[in-house]
Each structure stands twice: as C-alpha cells, then as structure tokens.
C-alpha cells in the first residue's frame, strides 16, 4: 500500500553528551543516511518526511543526496514533545497516502523485509508495530518492593516503525489533542480510540542508538550484516 514515512530525529541527544547521534558516522554513511536507505529500498514507501532540529536540516539534506535517497519529500522542525514532532511531520505528508509509518531515526538497522511485513500487517489490522519478545523476567515494583510478575510470554519490547491506516491514525491524533493527551508511543494514539494494533515480530538487531556504546554495537551489527550474518 501507498505509505508515507515520518522519521523523527528532533531530540536533544542529552545521553550522547550533546552530540547529535543521527549525524554520527555509521559504516560508510551517517546514522540518518543508513536509516533513510532502509526505507528507500521498500517499494511500498512513497515518500520520506524528516522531523529534525532546524540547525540539522541542511546536514540531513546533504546526507540524503550523498546516500542516493530519492524519496525524501520534506524536512520540518520538531515540536516540544515527541508527539508534537510527529504531528509536524504528518502535516507534510501527501494527501493520497494510505498508510502512515512513524520511525525513530536512531534505529538505523531496521530491515527492509521487516518494514514490508509491518506494512502488510497494518493494512490488515489497521495498525502494526515492530517488536520482539522480552528475554528476561519482568517485575512490577512499587516503593522498592516487587508487587507482580507479568507472564513473560505476553510481553514484547516495542520498536519502530509503527504503521497505521491514515484515517485511523488521524482519528487518534484528534482524540489526543481534544483531551490534552501527550503520548510517547504512537500505538497509544490508536489504542486510546479502541483501534487494533498488530505486534509484528522483528529481531533484536533493530536497536535504538541512545548512548555512545550503542554506536559501537550498531557498527558491529552492521558489519555482521554486510558479511552475510557470519
């Protein structure tokens, strides 16, 4: 289906010591370049919209050109919160799009085949997100004491992209704005209006770069992928 992708990279990178993680080198490209290339390879993706700090937009555009990105249609400035930043990006997508995909720029190792699978699931259920089962036992803690142990088989780590039918996602945005809600996860917008969201299983390499150590891990994972998983 015709899919518009909003890639969000408007954060302050405080845990990276103020260095913008999306403009750091990763392999032969910058992080944002690797991220855009993953979506560039997916035929169902019609356009890419970038949400970023204003000062970073020239560098992002230059990286897009150097990385051979042809689907970048717009760059816009982020808001005060993640939800506001996503909405700013949504305002730039084409009116003819069927699905809206939201992706963290700091997840450059997302695989095109997983993007395609999430698009397919979203077209069936109305919404879908990449994720992986948790490996560890999770405890619910209150006041320093364990109060519950949720069954591990039902727990997943949520990743991105998170993809939704356009009308359903817009309804979720309207609901959040009307009720003064500000979510950190796009699935919550659809969950809040009773929409269904499929958990599309991806893999554990779709890491989010948050700290300097994550860049080194991403570099290792990228090299393994280039070597055919060896």
Secondary structure per residue as TSV (DSSP state, phi and psi in degrees):
chain	resnum	aa	ss	phi	psi
A	1	X	-	360.0	157.5
A	2	X	-	-66.9	111.9
A	3	X	E	-121.9	129.9
A	4	X	E	-101.1	132.3
A	5	X	E	-109.8	126.0
A	6	X	E	-106.2	114.6
A	7	X	E	-101.8	121.1
A	8	X	E	-100.7	124.3
A	9	X	E	-148.4	48.2
A	10	X	-	-104.2	10.9
A	11	X	-	-71.8	172.4
A	12	X	-	-95.3	-3.9
A	13	X	-	53.9	41.2
A	14	X	G	-64.5	-33.6
A	15	X	G	-79.9	-3.4
A	16	X	G	-103.9	17.0
A	17	X	T	70.0	27.2
A	18	X	T	87.2	-8.6
A	19	X	-	-79.5	129.5
A	20	X	-	-71.7	112.1
A	21	X	G	-62.7	-31.1
A	22	X	G	-73.9	-13.5
A	23	X	G	-104.8	12.0
A	24	X	S	-84.7	150.9
A	25	X	E	-65.6	141.8
A	26	X	E	-146.8	108.5
A	27	X	T	64.6	-130.9
A	28	X	T	-88.2	-1.1
A	29	X	E	-128.8	-175.2
A	30	X	E	-92.0	164.5
A	31	X	H	-53.9	-48.1
A	32	X	H	-64.2	-31.7
A	33	X	H	-66.6	-41.9
A	34	X	H	-64.4	-41.1
A	35	X	H	-61.8	-48.0
A	36	X	H	-63.6	-36.2
A	37	X	H	-62.6	-34.8
A	38	X	H	-60.5	-42.3
A	39	X	H	-79.7	-29.8
A	40	X	H	-58.6	-32.6
A	41	X	T	-79.4	-9.5
A	42	X	-	-94.3	115.8
A	43	X	T	-64.4	-27.3
A	44	X	T	-72.1	-16.3
A	45	X	E	-82.5	120.5
A	46	X	E	-93.6	-30.9
A	47	X	E	-156.4	156.9
A	48	X	E	-123.7	128.5
A	49	X	E	-115.5	130.2
A	50	X	E	-104.3	133.4
A	51	X	E	-113.2	120.1
A	52	X	E	-150.0	172.3
A	53	X	-	-67.3	143.0
A	54	X	G	-56.1	-39.0
A	55	X	G	-66.6	-22.2
A	56	X	G	-91.9	-12.9
A	57	X	H	-61.5	-43.1
A	58	X	H	-58.5	-41.3
A	59	X	H	-66.8	-36.9
A	60	X	H	-66.3	-43.7
A	61	X	H	-62.6	-40.0
A	62	X	H	-65.5	-40.5
A	63	X	H	-66.5	-38.6
A	64	X	H	-60.2	-43.0
A	65	X	H	-65.8	-43.2
A	66	X	H	-67.3	-30.4
A	67	X	T	-88.0	1.2
A	68	X	T	73.7	30.0
A	69	X	-	-80.9	121.6
A	70	X	-	-106.0	-12.3
A	71	X	-	-96.9	1.0
A	72	X	E	-69.7	114.6
A	73	X	E	-103.8	-24.3
A	74	X	E	-163.5	152.1
A	75	X	E	-125.0	137.5
A	76	X	E	-140.1	164.5
A	77	X	E	-88.3	143.2
A	78	X	-	-75.8	171.5
A	79	X	-	-104.3	-164.2
A	80	X	S	-75.9	-25.2
A	81	X	S	-128.2	169.0
A	82	X	H	-60.7	-43.2
A	83	X	H	-60.8	-42.5
A	84	X	H	-63.4	-38.9
A	85	X	H	-64.2	-43.6
A	86	X	H	-62.0	-43.6
A	87	X	H	-61.5	-39.3
A	88	X	H	-59.7	-39.1
A	89	X	H	-69.1	-40.5
A	90	X	H	-59.1	-34.0
A	91	X	T	-64.8	-15.7
A	92	X	T	-98.7	-6.8
A	93	X	S	-77.4	158.4
A	94	X	-	-73.0	149.9
A	95	X	T	-70.9	-20.1
A	96	X	T	-87.0	-2.0
A	97	X	-	-68.4	147.1
A	98	X	S	-96.2	-38.3
A	99	X	E	-124.8	147.5
A	100	X	E	-115.7	126.3
A	101	X	E	-113.3	131.3
A	102	X	E	-111.5	129.5
A	103	X	E	-138.7	141.9
A	104	X	E	-78.3	125.5
A	105	X	T	-58.1	-26.5
A	106	X	T	-82.3	12.3
A	107	X	-	-114.0	72.9
A	108	X	T	-76.2	-15.0
A	109	X	T	-95.1	11.4
A	110	X	-	-60.3	137.6
A	111	X	-	-91.9	138.3
A	112	X	H	-54.0	-37.7
A	113	X	H	-66.2	-30.3
A	114	X	H	-75.4	-34.0
A	115	X	H	-62.1	-46.4
A	116	X	H	-59.9	-42.1
A	117	X	H	-65.7	-38.6
A	118	X	H	-68.4	-38.2
A	119	X	H	-60.3	-44.8
A	120	X	H	-61.9	-44.7
A	121	X	H	-65.8	-39.0
A	122	X	H	-64.8	-35.3
A	123	X	H	-67.8	-25.1
A	124	X	H	-87.7	-48.5
A	125	X	H	-95.5	-15.0
A	126	X	S	102.9	-31.1
A	127	X	E	-154.4	152.1
A	128	X	E	-157.3	149.6
A	129	X	E	-137.6	145.5
A	130	X	E	-72.2	147.4
A	131	X	E	-169.7	171.2
A	132	X	E	-137.9	149.2
A	133	X	E	-63.3	144.7
A	134	X	-	-69.2	147.0
A	135	X	-	-96.0	-25.2
A	136	X	S	-105.0	160.3
A	137	X	-	-73.4	130.8
A	138	X	-	-103.6	137.3
A	139	X	-	-115.7	140.7
A	140	X	E	-93.1	126.6
A	141	X	E	-122.9	137.2
A	142	X	E	-136.7	122.7
A	143	X	T	63.3	29.7
A	144	X	T	83.7	0.0
A	145	X	E	-115.5	140.8
A	146	X	E	-71.6	127.6
A	147	X	E	-116.7	-11.7
A	148	X	E	-164.0	154.2
A	149	X	-	-127.7	95.8
A	150	X	-	-63.8	145.6
A	151	X	-	-63.1	124.1
A	152	X	G	-61.4	-32.2
A	153	X	G	-63.9	-17.7
A	154	X	G	-103.3	4.5
A	155	X	-	-104.7	133.1
A	156	X	E	-129.6	149.1
A	157	X	E	-88.0	122.5
A	158	X	E	-84.4	132.9
A	159	X	E	-117.2	-165.3
A	160	X	E	-131.9	157.7
A	161	X	E	-76.2	154.0
A	162	X	E	-114.3	124.0
A	163	X	E	-126.0	138.4
A	164	X	E	-142.9	152.5
A	165	X	E	-62.8	139.4
A	166	X	H	-53.3	-52.4
A	167	X	H	-62.9	-39.1
A	168	X	H	-64.4	-43.3
A	169	X	H	-67.5	-40.6
A	170	X	H	-63.5	-37.2
A	171	X	H	-62.8	-39.8
A	172	X	H	-64.1	-41.3
A	173	X	H	-61.8	-46.2
A	174	X	H	-59.7	-41.9
A	175	X	H	-62.7	-44.7
A	176	X	H	-63.4	-44.2
A	177	X	H	-66.7	-40.2
A	178	X	H	-64.2	-34.6
A	179	X	T	-103.6	8.3
A	180	X	T	65.6	33.3
A	181	X	-	-95.2	143.2
A	182	X	-	-132.4	106.6
A	183	X	-	-98.0	150.0
A	184	X	S	-96.1	-4.5
A	185	X	S	-133.2	130.5
A	186	X	H	-69.0	-28.0
A	187	X	H	-59.3	-33.2
A	188	X	H	-61.7	-31.6
A	189	X	H	-60.3	-44.4
A	190	X	H	-77.6	-38.4
A	191	X	H	-59.9	-36.2
A	192	X	T	-64.8	-24.0
A	193	X	T	-105.5	13.6
A	194	X	T	82.1	15.0
A	195	X	-	-76.8	155.1
A	196	X	-	-91.6	137.7
A	197	X	-	-128.5	121.3
A	198	X	E	-82.0	137.7
A	199	X	E	-91.2	105.8
A	200	X	E	-89.9	119.3
A	201	X	E	-75.0	123.7
A	202	X	-	-107.1	-130.3
A	203	X	-	-145.2	173.0
A	204	X	T	-80.2	-4.5
A	205	X	T	-80.2	-11.9
A	206	X	-	-79.1	60.8
A	207	X	-	-78.8	157.0
A	208	X	-	-102.1	123.6
A	209	X	-	-77.2	115.2
A	210	X	-	-124.6	-37.9
A	211	X	S	-121.2	164.9
A	212	X	H	-55.6	-32.9
A	213	X	H	-63.5	-31.0
A	214	X	H	-66.1	-32.7
A	215	X	H	-62.9	-43.4
A	216	X	H	-66.0	-38.8
A	217	X	H	-65.5	-42.8
A	218	X	H	-62.6	-38.8
A	219	X	H	-62.2	-43.0
A	220	X	H	-63.6	-46.5
A	221	X	H	-64.0	-37.7
A	222	X	H	-65.6	-40.9
A	223	X	H	-66.2	-38.3
A	224	X	H	-63.0	-42.1
A	225	X	H	-63.7	-40.4
A	226	X	H	-66.3	-30.5
A	227	X	T	-85.6	9.3
A	228	X	T	78.0	28.7
A	229	X	-	80.7	9.8
A	230	X	-	-81.5	360.0
